[in-house]
Amino acid sequence: GLDADVALLRQNRGIVHAYRGELAAARADLDAARRHYERNAQELAAAEVVHNLGFVAALAGDIPAALRCYDEAAEAFRALRVRRPLGLLDRGEALLAGGLAADAHAVAAQAVAMVPGGSEGADHAEALLACARAALAAGRATEAEETARRAERRFRDQHRPAWAAVAAYVALQAEAGAGAVLRPARAAALAAELEAQGWGSAALDAHPRGTGVLTVAGTR
C-alpha cells in the first residue's frame, strides 16, 4: 500500500491532472489515495478525495456521477461535523451543467449564507459570483445583476482584477437579460478587459455581437 506522504502526493497530483484535462490519470491517482485513506481510517481525507472525484466526473460530463460523489462526501463531512461550504459551489456548477438552474441557485445561495463575508472574504466573493451566474441561468436577471455587482466590488477591493472582470461580464449579461439596451462601446471595453485578463472566450461573448454564458470551474 501507499504510505501517507505518497497518498497525499497522489491526491494533489490527481487534482493537477484534472486541471490539465487528464481525467483518467486524475481518477487513478485519486482512487489510489482514497484506498489508502480508507484502509487507515482517515475519514476526512477520504471524504475530500471523494469530493474531488466528483469534480473529475463533472469535468468528464458525467453529472449524475459527480452529484453522487458530492452527496457521499457531504454526508461524510456532516458525520465528522466539518463544514465545507465551498464544496457547495462545485455542486452548483454540476447542477448548472445539468440544466438544473433553480437547484444550482439554491445551492449557491446557501454557500453565500455559510461563507464569512466582509471585504476581505475571497471565498465569499466567489460564492456571490456563483450565485449571480446561477440566478442568471434561472431567469432571475435583476438578482443576478445585483449579486454580480456585489461580487465585482469585492473582487476589486481584493485587487483581483481578473475575477472582477468576470463578475462585470455576468452583470452585463444580466442587464441584457433584463431587456436593457447596452452601449456597444461599453461591451467592447469589457471584452478588451476580459481579453487582457486571460478570459478569451468570455471576451468574445461580451462583444456586442456575441452571446453565451461564462463557465468558471474550480475544485475545493
C-alpha positions as CSV (number, residue, x, y, z in Angstrom):
1,G,0.0,0.0,0.0
2,L,0.9,3.7,-0.2
3,D,2.5,5.5,2.7
4,A,0.9,8.7,3.9
5,D,3.2,11.0,2.0
6,V,2.8,9.2,-1.2
7,A,-1.0,9.2,-0.8
8,L,-1.0,12.9,-0.3
9,L,1.2,13.4,-3.3
10,R,-1.1,11.3,-5.4
11,Q,-4.1,13.2,-4.2
12,N,-2.6,16.5,-5.1
13,R,-1.2,15.1,-8.4
14,G,-4.7,13.9,-9.2
15,I,-6.1,17.4,-8.9
16,V,-3.3,18.8,-11.1
17,H,-4.2,16.1,-13.7
18,A,-7.8,17.2,-13.5
19,Y,-7.0,20.8,-14.2
20,R,-4.8,19.7,-17.2
21,G,-7.7,17.6,-18.6
22,E,-6.0,14.3,-18.0
23,L,-9.1,12.8,-16.4
24,A,-8.1,9.1,-16.5
25,A,-4.8,9.9,-14.7
26,A,-6.7,12.1,-12.2
27,R,-9.1,9.3,-11.3
28,A,-6.2,6.7,-11.0
29,D,-4.3,9.0,-8.5
30,L,-7.4,9.9,-6.5
31,D,-8.6,6.3,-6.3
32,A,-5.2,5.2,-5.0
33,A,-5.2,8.0,-2.4
34,R,-8.8,7.1,-1.4
35,R,-7.9,3.4,-0.9
36,H,-5.0,4.4,1.4
37,Y,-7.1,6.8,3.5
38,E,-10.0,4.3,3.9
39,R,-7.6,1.5,4.9
40,N,-6.1,3.8,7.5
41,A,-9.4,5.2,8.8
42,Q,-8.6,8.7,7.7
43,E,-12.2,9.6,7.1
44,L,-11.8,13.3,6.5
45,A,-9.0,12.9,3.9
46,A,-11.1,10.1,2.2
47,A,-14.1,12.4,2.0
48,E,-12.0,15.2,0.5
49,V,-10.8,12.7,-2.2
50,V,-14.4,11.6,-2.9
51,H,-15.4,15.2,-3.4
52,N,-12.5,15.7,-5.9
53,L,-13.6,12.5,-7.7
54,G,-16.9,14.3,-8.1
55,F,-15.1,17.2,-9.7
56,V,-13.4,14.9,-12.1
57,A,-16.7,13.3,-13.0
58,A,-18.2,16.8,-13.6
59,L,-15.3,17.6,-15.9
60,A,-16.0,14.4,-17.9
61,G,-19.6,15.5,-18.3
62,D,-21.0,12.7,-16.0
63,I,-23.2,14.9,-13.9
64,P,-25.1,12.0,-12.1
65,A,-21.7,10.5,-11.0
66,A,-20.5,13.9,-9.9
67,L,-23.6,14.5,-7.8
68,R,-23.3,11.1,-6.2
69,C,-19.7,11.8,-5.2
70,Y,-20.7,15.2,-3.8
71,D,-23.5,13.6,-1.8
72,E,-21.2,10.9,-0.4
73,A,-18.6,13.5,0.6
74,A,-21.1,15.9,2.1
75,E,-22.6,13.1,4.2
76,A,-19.1,12.2,5.5
77,F,-18.4,15.8,6.3
78,R,-21.7,16.1,8.2
79,A,-20.9,12.9,10.2
80,L,-17.5,14.4,11.0
81,R,-19.1,17.7,11.9
82,V,-16.9,19.5,9.4
83,R,-18.2,22.5,7.4
84,R,-17.2,22.6,3.7
85,P,-19.4,25.4,2.3
86,L,-17.2,25.9,-0.8
87,G,-17.9,22.4,-1.8
88,L,-21.4,23.6,-2.5
89,L,-20.1,25.7,-5.3
90,D,-18.8,22.6,-7.1
91,R,-22.2,21.0,-6.6
92,G,-23.8,24.2,-8.0
93,E,-21.6,24.0,-11.1
94,A,-22.6,20.4,-11.7
95,L,-26.3,21.3,-11.3
96,L,-25.9,24.2,-13.7
97,A,-24.1,22.0,-16.2
98,G,-27.0,19.6,-15.9
99,G,-29.6,22.3,-16.7
100,L,-30.9,22.5,-13.1
101,A,-30.5,26.2,-12.8
102,A,-33.0,26.7,-9.9
103,D,-31.3,24.0,-7.9
104,A,-27.9,25.5,-8.6
105,H,-29.2,28.9,-7.5
106,A,-30.5,27.4,-4.2
107,V,-27.1,25.7,-3.5
108,A,-25.1,28.8,-4.4
109,A,-27.3,31.0,-2.1
110,Q,-26.7,28.5,0.7
111,A,-23.0,28.8,0.2
112,V,-23.2,32.7,0.3
113,A,-25.0,32.4,3.6
114,M,-22.4,30.0,5.1
115,V,-19.2,31.6,4.0
116,P,-17.9,34.5,6.1
117,G,-18.5,37.9,4.5
118,G,-16.6,41.1,4.6
119,S,-14.5,42.9,2.0
120,E,-11.5,40.5,2.7
121,G,-13.6,37.4,2.2
122,A,-12.2,35.9,-1.0
123,D,-14.4,32.9,-0.7
124,H,-17.5,35.0,-0.1
125,A,-16.8,36.9,-3.3
126,E,-16.6,33.7,-5.3
127,A,-19.8,32.4,-3.7
128,L,-21.5,35.7,-4.7
129,L,-20.3,35.2,-8.3
130,A,-21.6,31.6,-8.4
131,C,-24.9,32.8,-7.1
132,A,-25.1,35.5,-9.7
133,R,-24.4,33.1,-12.5
134,A,-27.0,30.6,-11.3
135,A,-29.6,33.4,-10.8
136,L,-28.9,34.5,-14.4
137,A,-29.4,30.9,-15.7
138,A,-32.6,30.6,-13.7
139,G,-34.0,33.7,-15.4
140,R,-33.6,36.0,-12.3
141,A,-31.9,38.8,-14.2
142,T,-32.3,41.6,-11.6
143,E,-31.0,39.5,-8.8
144,A,-28.2,38.3,-11.0
145,E,-27.1,41.8,-11.8
146,E,-27.2,43.0,-8.2
147,T,-25.3,40.0,-6.9
148,A,-22.7,40.2,-9.7
149,R,-22.1,43.8,-8.9
150,R,-21.6,43.0,-5.3
151,A,-19.1,40.3,-6.3
152,E,-17.3,42.7,-8.7
153,R,-16.9,45.3,-5.9
154,R,-15.5,42.6,-3.6
155,F,-13.0,41.4,-6.2
156,R,-11.8,44.9,-6.9
157,D,-11.4,45.6,-3.2
158,Q,-9.3,42.4,-3.0
159,H,-7.2,43.5,-6.0
160,R,-8.4,40.6,-8.1
161,P,-9.0,42.2,-11.5
162,A,-9.4,39.0,-13.5
163,W,-12.3,37.9,-11.3
164,A,-13.7,41.4,-11.2
165,A,-13.9,41.4,-15.0
166,V,-15.8,38.1,-14.9
167,A,-18.3,39.4,-12.4
168,A,-18.7,42.5,-14.6
169,Y,-19.4,40.3,-17.5
170,V,-22.1,38.4,-15.7
171,A,-23.7,41.7,-14.6
172,L,-23.6,42.8,-18.2
173,Q,-25.3,39.6,-19.3
174,A,-27.9,40.1,-16.6
175,E,-28.6,43.6,-17.8
176,A,-29.1,42.3,-21.3
177,G,-31.3,39.6,-20.0
178,A,-33.5,42.2,-18.3
179,G,-34.0,44.0,-21.6
180,A,-31.5,46.8,-21.2
181,V,-30.1,48.3,-24.3
182,L,-26.3,48.1,-24.0
183,R,-23.9,50.6,-25.5
184,P,-21.6,48.9,-27.9
185,A,-18.6,50.8,-26.6
186,R,-19.3,49.6,-23.1
187,A,-19.5,46.0,-24.2
188,A,-16.4,46.4,-26.3
189,A,-14.4,47.8,-23.4
190,L,-15.4,44.9,-21.2
191,A,-14.4,42.5,-23.9
192,A,-11.0,44.1,-24.1
193,E,-10.6,43.9,-20.3
194,L,-11.6,40.2,-20.3
195,E,-9.1,39.5,-23.1
196,A,-6.4,41.3,-21.1
197,Q,-7.1,39.2,-18.0
198,G,-7.0,36.0,-19.9
199,W,-10.7,35.2,-20.3
200,G,-10.6,34.9,-24.1
201,S,-13.9,33.0,-24.8
202,A,-15.7,35.2,-22.3
203,A,-14.3,38.3,-24.0
204,L,-15.9,37.1,-27.3
205,D,-19.2,36.5,-25.6
206,A,-19.1,40.0,-24.1
207,H,-18.6,41.6,-27.6
208,P,-21.7,43.4,-28.9
209,R,-22.2,40.6,-31.4
210,G,-21.5,37.7,-29.0
211,T,-23.7,35.5,-26.9
212,G,-23.1,32.9,-24.3
213,V,-22.8,32.2,-20.6
214,L,-19.4,32.0,-19.0
215,T,-18.5,28.9,-17.0
216,V,-15.7,29.2,-14.4
217,A,-15.0,25.8,-12.7
218,G,-12.8,25.1,-9.7
219,T,-12.2,22.4,-7.1
220,R,-12.4,22.8,-3.4
